[in-house]
Amino acid sequence: EAAAELPGRVEWLLDDYNLHGPVSNVQRIQWLDGLTAGKLREIGESIDLYQSGGIRSAMALVRTEFGRKQMDEIREVVSGLQIEEGLAVAAAVQSWRRELWVGRWLIIAATALAMLLVIAAALLVMRAVRRRREHARQPEEHNAELDAQVRSRTEALSNLSSELQRVSEREKRALA
């Protein structure tokens, strides 16, 4: 069952590395594919010998140095791939964490800037409202000043008119 699944999984690995992985790993997986195919043939031959009654021949084939070397080489290639993948995952996680922190700091900085802009806008609005109130008060104050001037001048003119009236009557009495 595992032997039947192996070629499909190796093909999937090759496709994935062709799309995303380093080219050096594609060559290593192709080499691994050849090694595993050879090992599966050897296992198949051992099983065939065992089933045909050649137990000693099957055991001799399994114990050969060639099979052991092949398996050691398979382990070495797989171990190298695992180490390389572990390093790639660690680098990706480190990069992701760095980008996460940068993103967080950018969000904090953008939020602080937005808050400063809101505060500045509020201050500008408050200043504009204050100016409008002052401009609204100025005509009232100016009108009050003008009213006071008019009253003052009217009183002065009234006093002057009264004085002129008295002078005029004195002059008339003095002439008569």
C-alpha positions as CSV (number, residue, x, y, z in Angstrom):
1,E,0.0,0.0,0.0
2,A,2.8,2.5,1.0
3,A,4.7,1.4,-2.1
4,A,1.7,2.3,-4.3
5,E,1.4,5.7,-2.7
6,L,5.1,6.7,-2.9
7,P,5.3,7.6,-6.6
8,G,2.3,10.0,-6.2
9,R,3.7,11.7,-3.2
10,V,7.1,12.1,-4.8
11,E,5.4,13.6,-7.9
12,W,3.5,16.0,-5.6
13,L,6.8,17.0,-4.0
14,L,8.4,17.6,-7.4
15,D,5.5,19.7,-8.5
16,D,5.5,21.7,-5.3
17,Y,9.2,22.3,-5.4
18,N,9.0,23.2,-9.1
19,L,6.5,26.0,-8.2
20,H,7.8,27.2,-4.8
21,G,11.0,25.5,-3.7
22,P,14.6,25.9,-4.6
23,V,15.8,24.1,-7.8
24,S,18.5,22.3,-5.9
25,N,15.8,20.4,-4.0
26,V,14.1,19.3,-7.3
27,Q,17.3,17.6,-8.3
28,R,17.6,16.0,-4.8
29,I,14.0,14.8,-4.9
30,Q,14.5,13.3,-8.4
31,W,17.6,11.5,-7.0
32,L,15.5,10.4,-4.0
33,D,12.8,9.1,-6.5
34,G,15.4,7.0,-8.2
35,L,16.8,5.6,-4.9
36,T,13.3,4.7,-3.6
37,A,12.3,3.1,-6.8
38,G,15.5,1.0,-6.6
39,K,14.8,0.1,-3.0
40,L,11.2,-0.8,-3.8
41,R,12.5,-3.1,-6.5
42,E,14.9,-4.8,-4.1
43,I,12.1,-5.2,-1.5
44,G,9.8,-6.6,-4.3
45,E,12.4,-9.1,-5.4
46,S,13.0,-10.1,-1.7
47,I,9.2,-10.7,-1.3
48,D,9.0,-12.7,-4.5
49,L,12.0,-14.9,-3.5
50,Y,10.4,-15.4,0.0
51,Q,7.0,-16.3,-1.5
52,S,8.6,-18.7,-3.9
53,G,10.2,-20.6,-1.1
54,G,13.7,-19.2,-1.3
55,I,13.8,-17.9,2.3
56,R,17.6,-18.0,2.5
57,S,18.0,-16.2,-0.9
58,A,15.5,-13.6,0.2
59,M,17.3,-13.0,3.5
60,A,20.7,-12.9,1.7
61,L,19.3,-10.2,-0.6
62,V,18.0,-8.2,2.3
63,R,21.3,-8.4,4.1
64,T,23.4,-7.2,1.2
65,E,25.6,-4.1,1.6
66,F,24.0,-2.6,-1.5
67,G,20.5,-2.5,0.2
68,R,21.9,-1.0,3.3
69,K,23.9,1.7,1.4
70,Q,20.8,2.5,-0.6
71,M,18.7,2.9,2.5
72,D,21.4,5.1,4.2
73,E,21.6,7.3,1.1
74,I,17.7,7.6,1.2
75,R,17.9,8.6,4.9
76,E,20.7,11.1,4.1
77,V,18.7,12.8,1.3
78,V,15.5,12.9,3.3
79,S,17.4,14.2,6.4
80,G,19.0,17.0,4.2
81,L,15.6,17.9,2.8
82,Q,14.1,18.0,6.3
83,I,16.9,20.2,7.6
84,E,16.6,22.5,4.7
85,E,12.8,22.7,5.1
86,G,13.2,23.3,8.8
87,L,15.6,26.2,8.1
88,A,13.2,27.6,5.5
89,V,10.3,27.4,7.9
90,A,12.3,29.1,10.6
91,A,13.3,31.9,8.3
92,A,9.7,32.3,7.1
93,V,8.5,32.4,10.7
94,Q,11.2,35.0,11.7
95,S,10.3,37.1,8.6
96,W,6.6,36.8,9.4
97,R,7.2,37.9,13.0
98,R,9.3,40.8,11.9
99,E,6.7,41.9,9.4
100,L,4.0,41.5,12.1
101,W,5.9,43.8,14.5
102,V,6.6,46.3,11.7
103,G,2.9,46.2,10.9
104,R,1.9,46.7,14.5
105,W,4.2,49.7,14.9
106,L,2.9,51.2,11.6
107,I,-0.6,50.8,12.9
108,I,0.3,52.4,16.2
109,A,2.1,55.3,14.4
110,A,-0.8,55.8,12.1
111,T,-3.3,55.8,15.0
112,A,-1.1,58.3,16.9
113,L,-0.9,60.5,13.8
114,A,-4.7,60.3,13.2
115,M,-5.2,61.3,16.8
116,L,-2.9,64.3,16.5
117,L,-4.7,65.3,13.3
118,V,-8.1,65.0,15.1
119,I,-6.8,67.1,18.0
120,A,-5.3,69.7,15.6
121,A,-8.6,69.9,13.7
122,A,-10.5,70.3,16.9
123,L,-8.2,73.2,17.9
124,L,-8.7,74.8,14.6
125,V,-12.5,74.5,14.8
126,M,-12.4,75.9,18.3
127,R,-10.3,78.9,17.2
128,A,-12.6,79.5,14.2
129,V,-15.7,79.5,16.6
130,R,-13.9,81.8,19.0
131,R,-13.1,84.3,16.1
132,R,-16.7,84.2,14.9
133,R,-18.0,84.9,18.4
134,E,-15.5,87.8,18.6
135,H,-16.6,89.1,15.2
136,A,-20.3,88.8,16.3
137,R,-19.5,90.7,19.5
138,Q,-17.6,93.5,17.8
139,P,-20.6,95.0,16.0
140,E,-22.5,94.9,19.2
141,E,-19.7,96.6,21.1
142,H,-19.1,99.0,18.2
143,N,-22.9,99.8,18.2
144,A,-22.7,100.4,22.0
145,E,-19.8,102.7,21.6
146,L,-21.5,104.6,18.8
147,D,-24.7,104.9,20.9
148,A,-22.6,106.3,23.8
149,Q,-20.9,108.8,21.5
150,V,-24.3,109.8,20.1
151,R,-25.7,110.3,23.6
152,S,-22.6,112.2,24.7
153,R,-22.7,114.5,21.6
154,T,-26.4,114.9,21.8
155,E,-26.0,116.0,25.5
156,A,-23.2,118.3,24.5
157,L,-25.2,119.8,21.7
158,S,-28.2,120.1,24.0
159,N,-26.1,121.9,26.6
160,L,-24.6,124.0,23.9
161,S,-28.1,124.8,22.5
162,S,-29.3,125.7,26.0
163,E,-26.3,127.9,26.6
164,L,-26.9,129.6,23.2
165,Q,-30.5,130.1,24.1
166,R,-29.6,131.7,27.4
167,V,-26.9,133.9,25.8
168,S,-29.5,134.9,23.1
169,E,-32.0,135.8,25.8
170,R,-29.5,137.8,27.8
171,E,-28.5,139.7,24.7
172,K,-32.1,140.4,23.9
173,R,-32.7,141.7,27.4
174,A,-29.6,143.7,27.3
175,L,-30.7,145.3,24.0
176,A,-34.2,146.0,25.1
